[in-house]
Amino acid sequence: MTALADDRVLRGHPSVTLKLDAAIAATTFDRPTLVLDLDVVEQNFAALQRGLGDASIHYAVKANPAPQVIERLATLGCHFDAASRGEIELCLSMGARPEHVSFGNTIKRATDIAFAYRAGITHFAADAEEELHKLAEHAPGASVYLRVIVEPNGADWPLTRKFGCAPARVLTLLGVARDLGLDPVGLSFHVGSQTRHATMWSHTLDQVAAVWAQAQDAGFGLSLLNIGGGFPAFHGDAVDPLEAYATDVMAQVRARFGDVAVMAEPGRAMVADAGAIAAEVLLVSRKSDDDLHRWVYLDVGRFSGLAETEGEAIRYQFETARDEDETGPCILAGPSCDSVDVLYEKRPVSLPVSLRAGDRVVIRNCGAYTSSYSSVGFNGFPPLDVMVI
Ligand SMILES: *Cc1c(COP(=O)(O)O)cnc(C)c1O
């Protein structure tokens, strides 16, 4: 088996790959384009539903806000986790009911809170006293879940420090919320995006369960556990299959929290493998005669969708029409005039030695956190285009 075939087995979606490949092969692109297969989004939602059982699934809109994705998921009965007025309006305009949209950002504009409340949004996240005061003023009586900081668990794209309050502050904030007339219904956390194995959740769940028990002992009567996202997609290293992963996580949740209402906020796992980017090689060069690596410059880079290559955290898979040829190590970079627009240098990427300018490169599993991260046009390079099939 070639390396390529191995990858396809690991991705677990050979038919998907063929369908995306066919759409890409049949199209001439004038700029880097994310090609998205909505049927794969639907399959991923179904797999998560089977694994998560009676938990409610709130798709994290930021992972891919394409209106067609939101519309398809709304039709299937999926709920949504929105971070701003813009995302709320998008969900509502695509048919989501307001009581199915949670406002999960802990850092909200006061006018956005007021808008959400008027629109019928019922559940809001918070992690600070000042945010609770904003909520009490602009969304009186709303249900609030407090985001708790958890220790890093080895996720590929950790989200730990910026959001959440220390476990020791939770009881105080629950009390403040109650005194302000809000309804503090539960706790939330995020294990870190791209947590590759379900076993990596256990320590995090232990931490949250300890805080949960304290809150129950203090009489808060919490009823909602928001387990956030973190469900993985294939980015080069093996991951548990989605349904089995979700089943395992739910078993761990039930063992610690019993029969509480659970919500989950998957982003990446819902959309990543539904999309591939059609890109083009702009230049292949060597910096000196004895340079061991070639530099390969693509028409897509850090500013046009591949932001998660920051720190080389997320490793995308590249395919070309020359993959049967001999390969060699390449430093991969984007096209813009900014020296941080280098995708992989510490761990070079192996690409065919015959690769040259004008060749098409297909980048796999790019449906999450690409189009939404693309700048409006740094250096005059257009943002990542999106084509839905
Ligand atoms: C980004 C985000 C998610 C989605 O995380 P994934 O790792 O993509 O599943 C879920 N919840 C919150 C609050 C987020 O900020």
The ligand as an SDF file (V2000), in Angstrom:
LIG
                    3D

 15 15  0  0  0  0  0  0  0  0999 V2000
  -14.4880   26.8310   19.1740 C   0  0  0  0  0  0  0  0  0  0  0  0
  -15.4330   26.3570   20.1920 C   0  0  0  0  0  0  0  0  0  0  0  0
  -16.0310   25.1090   20.0560 C   0  0  0  0  0  0  0  0  0  0  0  0
  -15.7010   24.1350   18.9510 C   0  0  0  0  0  0  0  0  0  0  0  0
  -14.5310   23.4580   19.2260 O   0  0  0  0  0  0  0  0  0  0  0  0
  -14.0100   22.2560   18.2830 P   0  0  0  0  0  0  0  0  0  0  0  0
  -12.7340   21.8890   18.8930 O   0  0  0  0  0  0  0  0  0  0  0  0
  -13.9040   22.8070   16.9140 O   0  0  0  0  0  0  0  0  0  0  0  0
  -15.0300   21.1750   18.3660 O   0  0  0  0  0  0  0  0  0  0  0  0
  -16.9610   24.7410   21.0090 C   0  0  0  0  0  0  0  0  0  0  0  0
  -17.2800   25.5550   22.0300 N   0  0  0  0  0  0  0  0  0  0  0  0
  -16.7220   26.7750   22.1900 C   0  0  0  0  0  0  0  0  0  0  0  0
  -17.1420   27.6240   23.3270 C   0  0  0  0  0  0  0  0  0  0  0  0
  -15.7760   27.2020   21.2840 C   0  0  0  0  0  0  0  0  0  0  0  0
  -15.2070   28.3980   21.4470 O   0  0  0  0  0  0  0  0  0  0  0  0
  1  2  1  0
  2  3  1  0
  2 14  2  0
  3  4  1  0
  3 10  2  0
  4  5  1  0
  5  6  1  0
  6  7  2  0
  6  8  1  0
  6  9  1  0
 10 11  1  0
 11 12  2  0
 12 13  1  0
 12 14  1  0
 14 15  1  0
M  END
$$$$
